[in-house]
Amino acid sequence: MSNEICPTDESARTGSPESTGEPRKKSLCGNLIVVSAPSGAGKSTLVEMAIARVDRLRYSISYTTRKARGTERHGVNYYFVQEPEFLAMRERGEFLESAEVHGYLYGTPAAETSAMMAEGLDVILDIDVQGATQIRHRLPEAITVFILPPSYEALERRLRSRNLNEPADLELRLLNALGEVRLYEQFKYVIVNDDLEEAVRSLEAIIVAERHRPERQRSAARNILSTFGGESLHA
């Protein structure tokens, strides 16, 4: 991850223990997983299930100016704030990304996200495509996942059946979805949420596989190679 958050491997750190006199960090920075989708595609459900099933995975709670819906709670699902407070936070640079979505403001807190990642935890974001675009430009190493509904009809049916939106808001979400689904190729991974269990297994697989990239296993590999007589080994 960009040094705006924290380093992903030992090569990203400036200096060595020998040259700086400082001990190495105990763990690498965690991955940042960005999950986006049109409203009603099921991304929030998938994120919740993945957090419950994948160890060392944490959720970054977003700020929003909209009111709580259904059983949503402040500090659990979102931080619900008034627009002046949100705008002041954005002016102070406290958001990793922020965007206006369906007439409301949303933002990801940079400090909380950074703190969790610095502990070696993977952090997952449930955000819209505008926010995902900002993250992609700011942190190109972020793991971006787009959730597609199986069809427009299925998306509309899900939105209407959850009965959480006013008619005008629901129509706006469906209208926005027409453009959002066309952005799927901008993401590193795409999951079609036709079968919930299959979709969450796919998301889990992405998160776990990303932990096993060579750059993230370098420290463990060096320790193993040292038992063979050093890193520079030849077949």
ABEGO torsion letter per residue (X at the ends): XBAAABBABAAABBEBAAAAGBBBBABBBBBBBBBBBBBGAGAAAAAAAAAAABBGBBBBBBBBABBBBEABBBGAABBBBBAAAAAAAAAAGABABBBBBGGBBBBBBAAAAAAAAAAGBBBBBBBBAAAAAAAAAABAABBBBBBBBABAAAAAAAAAAAGABBAAAAAAAAAAAAAAAAAAAABABBBBBABAAAAAAAAAAAAAAAAABAAAAAAAAAAAAAAAGEABBBX
